[in-house]
Amino acid sequence: MKEKYQSKINIPNNMEIDWANVRWPNFARDDRSADELVLRWLAGEISKNPALLIPKTVGESRRYPSSR
């Protein structure tokens, strides 16, 4: 899900969101426009705190080490 949000926010290609430091508010679970709310909120957080953008790791993803 985080990748979905990251791909919809206008950030440089060589950067990614430092998800460990994002403080998520409680969004209403039944809100039909929840994605839109989250995207607007996340873009606002990044504009207030550019340190949430960190350089992408080159070569292999942190989540999925490359298989040999």
C-alpha positions in Angstrom: 0.0 0.0 0.0 2.9 2.4 0.8 4.2 1.9 -2.7 0.8 2.9 -4.1 0.9 6.2 -2.2 4.6 6.9 -3.0 4.0 6.4 -6.7 1.2 9.0 -6.7 3.1 11.7 -5.0 5.4 14.0 -7.0 8.8 13.2 -5.7 12.2 12.9 -7.4 12.9 9.5 -9.0 16.0 9.0 -7.0 14.2 9.5 -3.7 11.7 7.5 -1.6 9.7 8.2 1.5 11.3 7.3 4.8 8.2 5.4 6.1 9.7 4.7 9.5 9.5 8.4 10.3 6.0 9.1 9.0 3.6 9.7 11.9 0.2 8.5 10.6 -3.0 10.1 11.9 -6.1 8.1 12.4 -8.1 8.2 9.1 -11.7 7.2 9.1 -11.9 3.7 7.8 -15.2 4.1 6.1 -14.3 7.2 4.2 -14.8 6.6 0.5 -12.2 9.1 -0.4 -9.6 7.8 2.0 -6.9 7.5 -0.7 -7.4 11.1 -1.7 -7.2 12.2 2.0 -4.0 10.2 2.6 -2.4 11.5 -0.5 -3.2 15.1 0.3 -2.0 14.6 3.9 1.2 12.8 2.9 2.1 15.5 0.4 1.6 18.1 3.1 3.8 16.2 5.5 6.6 16.0 3.0 6.3 19.7 2.1 6.6 20.5 5.8 9.4 18.1 6.5 11.5 17.4 3.4 13.7 15.1 5.5 11.0 12.5 5.0 12.5 11.9 1.6 15.6 9.8 1.6 17.8 8.6 -1.3 16.7 5.3 -2.8 18.9 2.4 -2.1 20.8 1.4 -5.3 21.0 -2.2 -6.5 18.6 -4.0 -4.2 15.5 -3.1 -2.3 15.6 -3.1 1.5 12.5 -5.3 1.6 13.4 -7.9 -1.0 17.1 -8.8 -1.2 18.1 -9.9 -4.7 18.1 -13.6 -5.2 21.3 -15.2 -6.5 
